[in-house]
C-alpha cells in the first residue's frame, strides 16, 4: 500500500517549494523491510494549476474578480447575512464615456483607463467589500455587512465622486462618465443574480434620468 502527501518546504535560497512525497509500505519485502519515501519537486505544476485557477476567476486586464467569482462572492455574503444579520448591496457601474475614449484615443488608452478605474474602485471600498469587472465597461461592487441602506447610498456617492474626477492618461484627460445602480438586500433572501439584475435595472434608470446613480426599490 502507498500514500501520497503534499508539503511546502523552505528552499536554501529562502523561497518556498511544493513537494509531493509518496510513501510505500515495503515491510513485507525481505530485501527492503521498511517504508520507501520518494519525494518530487512539483512547484512548477502547483504554480501552473494556481495560475489557471486565477485566470478562470479573474479579469486578465484589471486583475479584478470576474462575473463568475463575483456571483459566488455575493452568494456567500447573502448566506452570511441570513445567518448573522446585516445587509448586502450590489452596485452595477457602467462607463458611458469609454466608447468615445476608445474611438478617439485608441484601445490602448482605453485599457489603461479601465485599469485606472479598477484602481480607484479598489480605493473606495472597505476590507469586507469586493470589486469586479463584469465585462466590457461594466464593473460590480459588493458592499458587505451594511447596517442600513443609507450606507449603500453613501458608498455609491463616494464612488461616483471618485470616478467623476478626470483621469490623466498619456497626456490626455479622460472622462469615463459613470452611471451606477444599486440594489440592497435587507433579508438576504434574494439570489446573486437577483441583486445583479436589480442593480442593472437601477443603473439603466440612472442613465435615462441622467442622475448618475439610482437605487433599486
C-alpha positions in Angstrom: 0.0 0.0 0.0 1.1 3.6 -0.5 0.1 7.1 0.5 0.9 10.5 -1.1 1.5 13.6 1.0 2.0 17.2 -0.4 4.1 19.6 1.6 5.5 23.1 1.3 9.2 23.3 2.3 11.7 26.1 2.5 14.5 26.1 -0.1 18.1 27.0 0.9 17.7 30.2 -1.2 14.8 31.3 1.0 12.0 30.5 -1.5 9.2 28.1 -0.9 8.9 24.9 -2.9 6.0 22.4 -3.2 6.8 18.8 -2.8 5.0 15.5 -3.3 6.1 12.5 -1.2 4.9 9.0 -2.0 5.3 6.6 1.0 5.2 2.9 0.0 5.0 0.1 2.5 7.7 -2.4 1.7 7.9 -4.1 5.1 6.9 -7.4 3.6 9.7 -7.3 1.0 12.7 -9.0 2.7 15.4 -7.1 0.7 13.7 -3.8 1.7 12.0 -4.3 5.1 10.8 -0.7 5.5 8.8 2.3 4.3 10.1 3.8 1.0 9.9 7.5 0.6 10.0 9.1 -2.9 9.9 12.9 -3.0 9.4 15.1 -6.1 9.5 18.8 -6.5 6.1 19.7 -8.0 6.4 23.5 -7.7 6.0 24.2 -11.4 2.9 22.1 -11.6 1.5 23.7 -8.5 2.1 27.2 -9.8 0.6 26.3 -13.2 -2.6 25.0 -11.5 -2.8 28.1 -9.4 -2.4 30.4 -12.4 -5.1 28.5 -14.4 -7.4 28.8 -11.4 -6.7 32.5 -11.1 -7.3 33.0 -14.9 -10.6 31.2 -14.6 -12.0 33.6 -12.0 -10.3 36.9 -12.7 -10.3 39.5 -15.4 -7.0 39.4 -17.2 -6.7 43.2 -17.8 -7.5 44.6 -14.3 -6.9 41.5 -12.1 -10.3 42.0 -10.5 -12.7 39.1 -9.9 -14.8 38.2 -13.0 -18.5 37.8 -13.1 -18.4 34.1 -12.1 -16.3 34.7 -9.0 -18.3 37.9 -8.2 -21.6 36.0 -8.2 -20.1 33.4 -5.9 -18.9 36.2 -3.5 -22.4 37.7 -3.5 -24.0 34.3 -2.7 -21.6 33.8 0.2 -22.4 37.3 1.5 -26.1 36.6 1.3 -25.7 33.3 3.2 -23.8 35.1 6.0 -26.5 37.9 6.0 -29.2 35.3 6.5 -27.2 33.6 9.3 -25.8 36.7 11.2 -28.0 39.6 10.1 -26.8 42.7 8.3 -27.4 43.9 4.8 -25.8 43.3 1.4 -25.7 45.7 -1.5 -24.5 45.3 -5.1 -23.5 48.3 -7.3 -23.6 48.0 -11.0 -21.4 50.6 -12.7 -21.2 51.3 -16.5 -18.8 53.8 -18.0 -20.6 55.7 -20.8 -17.6 57.7 -21.8 -15.4 54.7 -22.6 -16.6 54.2 -26.2 -15.6 57.7 -27.1 -12.2 57.2 -25.4 -11.6 54.0 -27.5 -12.8 55.6 -30.7 -10.8 58.8 -30.3 -7.7 57.8 -28.4 -7.4 54.1 -29.2 -7.9 50.8 -27.4 -4.5 51.0 -25.6 -5.6 54.2 -23.8 -9.0 52.6 -23.2 -7.4 49.7 -21.5 -5.2 52.0 -19.4 -8.3 53.9 -18.4 -10.1 50.7 -17.3 -7.1 49.7 -15.2 -7.1 53.1 -13.6 -10.9 52.8 -12.9 -10.2 49.5 -11.2 -7.6 51.1 -9.0 -9.9 53.9 -8.0 -12.7 51.5 -7.2 -10.4 49.4 -5.0 -9.5 52.6 -3.1 -13.2 53.4 -2.5 -14.3 50.2 -0.8 -13.8 48.7 2.7 -11.9 45.5 3.5 -15.2 43.3 3.5 -16.2 44.7 0.1 -15.3 43.3 -3.3 -14.8 44.8 -6.8 -15.4 43.0 -10.1 -15.1 43.7 -13.8 -18.3 42.2 -15.2 -17.2 42.7 -18.8 -16.7 45.5 -21.3 -17.1 48.8 -19.5 -19.1 47.3 -16.6 -18.0 46.9 -13.0 -19.6 45.4 -10.0 -19.1 46.3 -6.3 -20.3 44.1 -3.4 -20.9 46.0 -0.2 -21.0 43.5 2.6 -22.1 43.8 6.3 -24.0 47.0 5.9 -26.1 48.4 8.9 -28.7 50.4 6.9 -29.5 51.1 3.2 -28.1 54.6 3.8 -24.6 53.0 4.0 -25.0 51.8 0.4 -26.1 55.2 -0.8 -23.2 56.9 0.9 -20.8 54.3 -0.7 -22.3 54.9 -4.1 -21.9 58.7 -3.8 -18.3 58.2 -2.7 -17.6 56.0 -5.7 -19.4 58.5 -8.1 -17.3 61.3 -6.7 -14.1 59.3 -7.3 -15.0 58.3 -10.9 -16.2 61.7 -11.9 -12.7 63.1 -11.4 -10.9 63.1 -14.8 -8.2 60.6 -15.5 -4.9 62.0 -16.7 -3.6 59.3 -19.1 -0.7 59.5 -21.6 -1.1 63.3 -21.9 -4.9 63.0 -22.4 -7.6 63.9 -20.0 -10.3 61.1 -19.9 -13.8 61.4 -18.5 -15.4 58.0 -18.1 -18.9 59.3 -17.3 -20.0 56.7 -14.7 -23.6 55.5 -14.3 -24.3 53.5 -11.2 -27.3 51.5 -9.9 -27.5 49.9 -6.5 -29.7 47.1 -5.2 -29.9 46.3 -1.4 -30.8 43.0 0.1 -32.3 43.6 3.6 -33.4 40.0 4.3 -30.7 38.1 2.4 -33.4 36.1 0.6 -32.5 37.3 -2.9 -30.1 35.4 -5.1 -26.9 36.8 -6.5 -28.4 37.1 -10.0 -31.5 38.9 -8.5 -29.2 41.5 -6.9 -27.1 41.9 -10.1 -30.2 42.2 -12.2 -31.9 44.7 -9.9 -28.7 46.8 -9.8 -28.5 46.8 -13.6 -32.1 48.0 -13.8 -31.3 50.8 -11.4 -28.2 51.7 -13.5 -30.4 52.0 -16.6 -32.8 54.2 -14.7 -29.9 56.5 -13.7 -28.9 56.7 -17.4 -32.5 57.5 -18.5 -32.9 60.3 -15.9 -29.3 61.4 -16.2 -29.0 61.3 -12.5 -25.6 59.5 -12.4 -26.9 56.9 -9.9 -30.1 55.3 -8.8 -31.3 52.9 -6.0 -33.5 49.9 -6.9 -36.6 49.8 -4.8 
